[in-house]
Amino acid sequence: MASLLPRALPRHLHPVAWWVWAVGLAVACSGTTNPLLLLLAVSVAALVVAARRGSSPWARAFRLYLFLGAWIVVLRVVLHVLVGYKVGQTRLYSLPSIDLPGITLLGPLYLEGLLAAAVEGLRLASLIACIGAANALANPKRLLRALPGALHEIGTAVVISVTVAPQLADSVQRVRRARVLRGEGGKGLRSVGRVALPVLQDTLDRSLLLASAMDSRGYGRRPEQAASARRLTGALTLTGLLGAAVGTYGLLDATTPPLVGLPVLAVGLLLCGGGLTVGGRAVRRTSYRPDPWAGPEWVVAGSGVLAAAAMLVVAHREPSAVVLPLGPLAPPALPPLAVVGLLVAALPAFAAPTPPVRGQR
């Protein structure tokens, strides 16, 4: 009977849904220093990427973000050993200290200080992993089509900058593959000079082809807009950004009046939306086969939002459950609500449609 059921055809998920999911997971990571929760969030991101990444060059770059995150953790610990503020009660080792104007190098090492440095590095590494998951799952070219018209030019520059690193990595792989087929081996520093020039030439050629293709499709061309419309767009956008900044500050600062928080933030976002709408009237675009927003998109985006909401609720009700207790040192807690929220963020690994292989639409 299972073979008689219709199967969903492979398709690309809407890129905005992937970014909403990744931002929600990143918000959940930013609200905790609990290493168990951070490792669970990174594991969820890796699971979703492994299950739903495509065959494009940027889809294979997630492990580079993981390597970068691991390097950040190591670097954060090394900086703490060198110039960090040494605090704690459990002394591990005493290094010779060097007193400089305003800073002290090395000195005694405490277990609490090393754990705090490692956890801070792990939190930053988890944020990088979340953004790397969004870059690996969401096609940046499709994301450009989903941006508002007012952000079209900025989005074009961002998409080009985002695709540079994956295209460069793809060029390195193709050049190395061509060298192996020609019988030219060699690894390490000796092969850098022989690989760098072909990679640079290939990257330059592909950049010129991309520029020509975008110019032929009308990217970067914007019709003239009335001066009143430009002034209205600037005033709405600037006022909205200021209101959003003040409202965000009001939400983070408990001493501010209630009206300075969520109401000001909502008004600022509405003004920003009005500015984008007025500014986007001057851009006329057509889209071939626009990405649909259906049930899977709602599930993916909602799972990220629920993960962030669960972490914020736990941080508000049990602040000690989302931090690593250092004074005195104790094992980290494992709040059930935060765990469930992060596990819900793993739903895209099963609910998102399977992406088509490279070359298919």
Helices and strands as residue ranges (DSSP letters): G 2-4, H 15-30, H 35-52, G 57-60, H 62-83, E 91-94, E 98-100, E 103-105, E 108-110, H 111-137, H 140-146, G 149-151, H 152-181, G 188-191, H 192-216, H 227-252, G 258-260, H 262-280, H 295-317, G 319-322, H 336-344, H 348-351
